[in-house]
Amino acid sequence: MPKLRDLGFDKEELGKKAKMMMENLRWFDKNKEALKKIYINKYVAIYNEEVVESDDELEGLRGKLEFSEFELDNILIEFINPKDLLLIF
């Protein structure tokens, strides 16, 4: 089985990305009720514990992010569901 570095991945960089995702996920969970009031039935992009973009459609959100200053693999995308179902993308 190939090692991460053989595939072009840096273990330290992956660790930073995983930590950022966990922080964003905790922030999302903590602020879910407030986000529902603004973004109900929308997809939101969360970066550094802040909503940086939203859209009604997942592909629309990805399209917006494609031309943003953010790297997609540093962004947590969540759907704000009115029924408290958690969908992680």
Secondary structure as GFF3:
##gff-version 3
##sequence-region A 1 89
A	DSSP	three_ten_helix	4	7	.	.	.	ID=ss1
A	DSSP	alpha_helix	11	39	.	.	.	ID=ss2
A	DSSP	beta_strand	43	46	.	.	.	ID=ss3
A	DSSP	beta_strand	51	55	.	.	.	ID=ss4
A	DSSP	alpha_helix	58	66	.	.	.	ID=ss5
A	DSSP	three_ten_helix	72	74	.	.	.	ID=ss6
A	DSSP	beta_strand	76	79	.	.	.	ID=ss7
###
